[in-house]
Amino acid sequence: MNRTSLTALLSLLLTSTSIFAADKCTHSAGNMVVGKVTMQCLVVAGSALFNGTTIKGSLKVAGSLNANSAMLNNVDVTGSMNINNSNIDGSTKITGALEATDTSFLDKVQITAISSIFNHCITKNIFVSSSKSGKPAYLYLNNHSVVNGNITFVNGNGIVKKNDSEINGDVVGGKVE
C-alpha cells in the first residue's frame, strides 16, 4: 500500500486537524477518534477517543483520553483519563484525574492527581502524588479491584478508600479507610 492510500485510509479512521507519520509514530494535533485499528506509536496534542484500538508501542496524550476495549502498552497522559474494558501492558503515567473500570494495568501506575478511581481493576504497584500542595491524594478501590503490589503516596499524604477490594502489598505514606 503506498503512502497516499495509507493516508486516505487513516483519514477515514481518524478525525483530527493534523496527522502525519514519522518513524512509525503517528502524530495528531486536535481531537482524534480512533476505532478498531492497530498502531505502532501515537502522540496526541488534544483529546483522544479510542474504541477497540491497539497501540503496540508508546502512547502520549496531552489532553483527555477516553478508551474503551483498548489494548495499550506504555501510556503517558497529561490530562484526564477514563478507561473501560481495556488492558495496559506497559507502564502508565497520568497527570490528571483517572477513572478506570474493568481494566488491567500489568506494570506500574504513576498518578499525579487529587483523586483516582479504580472499579473492578487489576493493577501492580501504584505511585500517587497529590496535584495540590498540602492536600491529601485519594485512591478509590471499588468493586473487587486488586492491587498486586504496593501503593506509595509519594508526598506522604494519601488515603486509600477500599470498598470490597484487595491490596496484596503495603500502603506507604498513607492510610487505608
C-alpha positions in Angstrom: 0.0 0.0 0.0 1.5 3.4 -1.0 1.6 6.5 1.2 -1.4 8.1 -0.5 -3.6 5.1 0.1 -2.4 4.8 3.7 -3.2 8.4 4.3 -6.7 8.1 2.8 -7.3 5.0 5.0 -6.2 6.7 8.2 -8.3 9.8 7.5 -11.4 7.5 7.4 -10.4 6.1 10.8 -9.1 9.2 12.5 -10.6 12.6 12.9 -8.1 15.3 13.7 -6.8 18.6 12.5 -3.3 17.3 11.6 -1.9 13.8 11.1 1.4 12.7 9.8 3.7 9.7 10.1 7.2 9.9 11.4 9.3 6.8 12.2 6.2 4.6 12.7 4.7 7.0 15.1 1.5 8.8 14.3 1.2 12.4 15.5 -2.1 14.3 15.9 -2.9 17.9 16.8 -6.6 18.3 17.7 -9.4 15.9 18.6 -8.9 12.3 17.5 -11.4 9.4 17.2 -9.9 6.0 16.6 -11.7 2.8 16.0 -10.5 -0.8 15.6 -7.1 -0.1 14.3 -3.5 -1.2 15.3 -0.8 1.5 15.5 2.8 1.2 16.5 3.1 4.5 18.4 0.8 7.6 18.8 1.3 11.1 20.1 -1.8 13.3 20.5 -2.0 17.0 21.4 -5.7 17.2 22.1 -8.4 14.8 23.2 -8.4 11.2 22.1 -11.3 8.7 22.0 -10.4 5.0 21.4 -12.8 2.2 20.7 -11.2 -1.2 20.2 -7.8 0.4 19.4 -4.5 -1.3 19.8 -1.3 0.7 20.4 1.7 -1.6 20.4 4.4 0.9 21.4 4.0 4.1 23.3 1.0 6.4 23.6 1.4 10.0 24.7 -1.6 12.3 25.1 -1.5 16.0 26.1 -5.3 16.3 26.7 -8.0 13.9 27.7 -8.1 10.2 26.9 -11.3 8.1 26.8 -10.7 4.5 25.9 -13.0 1.5 25.6 -11.9 -2.0 24.8 -8.3 -0.8 24.1 -5.1 -2.7 24.1 -2.3 -0.3 25.1 1.3 -0.6 26.1 3.2 2.4 27.6 0.8 5.2 28.4 1.6 8.8 29.3 -1.4 11.2 29.7 -1.2 14.8 30.8 -4.9 15.4 31.3 -7.9 13.3 32.4 -8.1 9.5 31.6 -11.2 7.5 31.5 -10.6 3.9 30.5 -13.0 0.9 30.4 -12.7 -2.8 29.5 -9.0 -2.4 28.5 -5.5 -3.7 29.1 -2.3 -1.8 29.6 0.8 -4.0 29.3 3.5 -1.4 30.0 3.8 1.4 32.5 1.1 4.1 32.9 1.8 7.7 33.9 -1.2 10.1 34.4 -1.0 13.7 35.4 -4.7 14.4 35.9 -7.9 12.6 37.0 -8.1 8.9 36.4 -11.2 6.7 36.3 -10.7 3.1 35.3 -13.3 0.3 35.1 -12.7 -3.4 34.2 -9.2 -2.6 33.2 -5.9 -4.5 33.8 -2.7 -2.5 34.4 0.2 -5.0 34.1 3.0 -2.7 35.0 3.4 0.2 37.5 0.9 3.1 37.6 2.1 6.6 38.4 -0.7 9.2 39.1 -0.5 12.9 40.0 -4.0 13.9 41.0 -6.2 14.6 44.0 -8.5 11.7 43.2 -8.2 8.4 41.3 -10.8 5.7 40.9 -10.4 2.0 40.1 -13.6 0.0 39.6 -13.1 -3.8 39.2 -9.5 -3.4 38.1 -6.3 -5.3 38.5 -3.1 -3.3 39.0 0.5 -3.8 40.1 2.4 -1.1 42.1 0.7 2.3 42.2 2.6 5.6 42.9 0.4 8.5 43.8 1.3 12.2 44.2 -1.2 14.9 45.1 -1.6 17.6 42.5 -2.2 20.2 45.2 0.4 21.0 47.8 -0.6 20.1 51.3 -3.8 18.3 50.1 -4.1 14.5 50.5 -4.4 12.3 47.4 -7.4 9.9 47.4 -7.2 6.5 45.8 -10.6 4.7 45.5 -10.5 0.9 45.0 -14.0 -0.2 44.3 -15.9 -3.4 43.2 -13.3 -6.1 43.8 -10.3 -4.2 42.5 -7.0 -6.0 43.2 -3.6 -4.3 43.7 -0.8 -6.9 43.4 1.9 -4.7 44.8 2.4 -1.6 47.0 0.6 1.7 47.0 3.0 4.5 47.6 1.9 8.1 48.3 5.0 10.0 47.2 4.0 13.1 49.2 3.3 11.1 52.3 -0.2 12.3 52.5 -2.6 9.8 51.0 -5.9 8.0 51.7 -7.0 4.7 50.2 -10.8 4.1 50.2 -11.0 0.4 49.9 -14.5 -0.8 49.0 -14.8 -4.6 48.5 -11.2 -4.6 47.1 -7.9 -6.2 47.9 -4.3 -4.8 48.4 -1.6 -7.5 48.2 1.2 -5.3 49.4 1.9 -2.3 51.6 0.5 1.2 51.7 3.4 3.6 52.1 2.9 7.3 53.1 -0.9 6.9 53.5 -3.6 5.1 55.3 -6.5 2.7 54.4 -10.0 3.7 55.3 
